[in-house]
Amino acid sequence: MKIDPSLRRIGAVAIAALMLGTAPAALFAATPDDTLVIAAAIDDIVSLDPHEAYEFSGLDYVNNTYDGLVEINPTTLELEPGLAESWSVAEDGLTYTFKMKAGLTFSSGNPVRAEDAAYSLQRAVKINKTPAFILNQFGWTAENVDSMITADGDTLTIKVDKPYAPTFLYNCLTAGVASIVDAEVVKANDVAGDMGNEWLKTNSAGTGAYVLKSFKPNEGMILEARPGYWRGDAKLAKIFVQHIPEAATERLQLEKGDVDVARALTPVDVEGLSGNAEVVIQQDVGGQVYYLSFNQKNEQYKNPKFLEAMRWAVDYQGMADTIMKGAVVPHQSFLPQGYLGALDDLPYSLDIEKAKALVAESGVANPVVKLMVRNAADRMDVAQSVQNTFGQAGITVELDVGEGADQLKAYRARLHDATLQTWGPDYPDPNTNSSTFAENPGNSDEAANTGYLAWRNAYEPGEMDGMSKAAVLEQDPAKRVEMYATLQMKHRETSPFIVMFQQARQTGVRANVKGLYTGGAVDAVAYWLVTK
């Protein structure tokens, strides 16, 4: 595209705005007072349909254009009423009743009804896109969901197949896939029985603080505030999210004031911004945990002393402070900070002498670990640190470096010896990680339970499998917290997993921007509270 010389001085943001069809009003040298301009990598978006969106950028969008029956408070990250004002569960634990709030409307002006809520949850199950499994856990299928989820007046009734912990259902109802859509508008845009899926990929029909004004894949999107939002009107009239995947470009535009927020900065860029009084680096945690795991087809990884030796041979804090440069925080249990029952203690630290003694006690002679690692700079740095400290403890580490896709394929087929990986939760309830780290439905190669990390590492968790299954059925929230705490302590002391870090988000924000909440590990970004 050839740029007219008269446009050269308006900057990349304005040019991108023109490409999105926002007209000459977008020609600004600095960001407008009523608009939040965000630089981010949004090429992960597959769909903007809230019942199909499953990627980080898509869920950020959904969180600002739709609401659920139950919501997460963006400032406290605690559950609170959403479109339902109250709810209760029957004594048998199988039937839930939600009373809808009165007087709420969709962006179309249509009233929010229990019928819309029923239709939305039914629709999510029936179109059966990637995130549908979050709802299918409750026994809902395309064949039975119309009878399991029903509406009558202002009341929604939800039936489940087992007496799950109520917090399990409520947490899952905060996920994007449980968003409530305007049934009348969506039905009117049905094409060939797709329940409006194609239309919702580029249009919004929710109750959120913003509506979708325009979207161009790999370019950007514009959201426009709508008056009368039930949580309080958005402070800023427009949100412009521009696709800028290059961290160096984001940093430059943030420094110049061309963007208000930069969301894909590297630790090197963050370090380069230190001392800039016009930019604030906002720290938050994400849901991903970084871990080492060891395939117990190799008998040495069943030796408890050897497993313990490796836990004391990792430089958790040193890597976080140096090679990872603030991109992670030390974390040593499978539930990320922010999740119900998460542990924040750090029982292990680098202790080479203790690791050496434990290797000797284990009886494993001249141990060799063949560590599979993706050929990405940060992964290689961590792997080389592990190679160094394990070596000091008498454990030889041979690095098996390869492409991420190839290594993931081998990992899912249980063909690795050891691997360095990350894992991100699928929904904001502890069962999302507990089930994969501590449950193994069947340990044969033929079982192919690839969704279970325990299975991938040929790990039979024994009583922990039952502990995890019991925790998801525990009705008492306080007792459920205790159950997950006990499970995590046992798991990190005995399993072939070494959880090392939790993702740390570092968002660059212009100093005049206030009230940006990026969602922690359990939620997505909230734009409606932002001021400039």
C-alpha positions, 0 to 999 in steps of 0.5 A: 500500500502506497501512503500519501505523503500528507498522511506520513505524519499521522502515525501508524495508529491513525493509518490503521484506524483508516484501514478499519474504516473509522473515517477522518476523525481518527486522524490524531497525533496523540490518542484521543481523550475518549479512546483507549488505543491498545497495541497487542498481538491478536492474530490468535482470534479464530472467532468472536462468537462467544460460544466459540472464542477460546483464545486469549484475544478472543476472550478479552473481547468477549469479556467486554461485550458479553456477560454471564449469569455469574461474573468475576469482579475485575478488581477483587477477582471474586465471584459476584452476581452477573445477569442473575441476581441470585441463585440456589441449589437443591438439597440433592445437589442436582438442580440449580435455580437462577433468578434473573435481574430485572430491567437489563437490556442487550445492546439491541435494546431487547430485554434480558430474559431467562429464555435468553440465558437458556437459549445461550447455554443450549446453543453453546452445547449444540454448536459444539465448538472448542470450549463446549467441553467446559459445559459438557462436564455437567452431563449436557449434550445436544440431545438432552440440554433442552430438558436440562436447562429450562426457563420459566418467567424470570427463573432459569433452572439448570440440572446437572448429572452429578452433585458437583461442588456448587463452586465448580458450576459457578466458576464454569459459568464465568467462562466465555462459553457461558456468555448470554447472547440476545436470542432474538437477534442471533436467531434472526441471523441464522444461516442454514441452521448455524444458530447465527455462528457465522454472523457472530464471528464479526458482530456482537449481541451481548449485554456488555459495556461495549459493542463491536463497531468493526473488526479486521483479522490481523489488523484490529478491532474497534469497540464502542461504549453503549449507554446504560450498562448494568455495571455502570457506563464505560468511562471511555467511548471507544476501545481501539485494539491494533494488531502489533505483534512486534514487541519492539514496535509496541515499545516505540509506539508506547514511548511516542504516545501513539498507543496507550497500552502495550500488551506484548512487551518482552522482558528486554523491552520492559527493562528498556522502558525503566526510567521513562516517567511517562510509562508505567509497567503494570505487573500481573500474573497469568494462568500458565505454569512452567514445569518439568515432567519425567516419563515414568516408563523410565524406572529412575523416575519412579524412585522417590529419592531421585525425584526429590533430588531433582526438586532441590537441583532447580534454581527457581529464584535465580532463573526468575530474576535473571534469564526470565527477567520478570516474565515469570514468578517462582511457583511450585504447585499445579494451581496458579495463584488466584485459583480456589485452593492455590498454594503460594508457599515455596518449599524448594530452593536450589541446594546442590549439596542436598541434591547430591546426597539424595542422588546418592541415597537413591541408588541411581548410578550415573543418572542421565536425563534426556530433556526435550525442549522447544527451540525458543530462546526462553525455553532454551535458557531455562533448559540450559540452567537446569542442565547446569545445576543438575550437572552440579548435583551429579545428574547429566542432562542431554538436551533434545531440541526441536520444533514445538509442534514436533515435540508436542506430538512426541509428548502426547504419544509418551515418547519423551524421557523428560520435557520442559513445558507450560500448561494453561488452565481451560476455565477458572476452577481448580478442577481444570488443573487438578484433573490433568495433573492428578488424574489418569483414567487409564495408563496404557499407551492404547488409552491415548488420554492425551488431555491428561498430563499424568497419562502423558508421563505414564504416571499412576497417581494412586489415591490422588486420582480419587482425591481430585475426583472427590474435590470436584464433588465437595459441597462445602467451599472451605473444605474444598479449599483444604482438599486441593491444598492437601492434594497439591502438597502430596502431588509436588512431593511425590509426582514426576512433575516439578512446577517451577514458575507461573506466568507474569504479565508485564503490561506497558501503560501510559502514565495517564491511564488508570483502572486497567485490570488485565484479569489475573490468572482467572479472568480476562481484561476489563476495559469499562473501568479505564480512565485517561 
